[in-house]
Amino acid sequence: MIKLAFISLAALKAEADKMPRQARLSVERVCGNGYTVIFHSGQPIVKREETEGWIRQHLGLSTDAYQLFMHAEEAPTVNLTASLKAFTVLPAIFDLLVVDPIIQEHPDLLADVPNCVAAAHPYEAAAHLESRLVDKMAAIMLEARQSNIDVAETLAAALEEAADILENAEALVAGRPGSWEAALVLQMINEGGDYSDYSQELVPLLQEMAQMKADGGDMLSRAMGQAVDAWGSLDTFLAGSRWEMVLRGLACQYSKFEYGY
């Protein structure tokens, strides 16, 4: 599947004016999620060099890292988002991410476009991508538990392998390296676990998480909490695992179940 992200420079500049670090991080997370980024601008072609300079200065991206859509001077201003309706005929080929302020005014504009995530602001898009990754990891954890596999061992083994592939354990907690959740993640990487088929499924998702420079500890806590709630019991989710007491806090932080027995 081809992953394309259409990002309005107007939305990005508005975010960069208020939260420059957040704007840069939002784009990094979109790129890290495997999307080919296409920036679109209402500026004429003669301002391409100026626009590329802004992207380089504020986002740290060279011209080979994205595509830039400009308007010809003689052409009327056309909102690129509206033209994305054409993708309705190619539902199985494209995974689309659209970031444009027009979404705020017309939230249903792309409702009929398959495999499309629409957001008005870059930080909303980045948050959605994180949530989608959390959902995938939670589903794998739940399936492992339903198969009577030690979820914690599976996760520890996956983290260890992902860190080996990345050649950098810290990359998996890059978003907030000093947190208590990050400390637990690094402990799991150092100690490793029993590898299972579910570990294999988690590894590419963990790599994606690292590429997004996300708060890995928090994301894994959210995923585990989601899996615990779907399982229906915190007490039995990690029961019998050597990691039971170590990871109980991580598992319950976003769960409806409280820490205590």
Secondary structure by P-SEA (a helix, b strand, c coil): cbbbbbbbaaaaaaaaaccaaaaaaaaaaaaaaccbbbbbbcccccaaaaaaaaaaaccccccccbbbbbbcccccccccccccccccccccccbbbbbccccccccccccccccbbbbccaaaaaaaaaaaaaaaaaaaaaaaaaaccaaaaaaaaaaaaaaaaacccccccccccccaaaaaaaaaaaacccccaaaaaaaaaaaaaaaaccaaaaaaaaaaaaaaaaacccccccccccccccccccccccccccccc
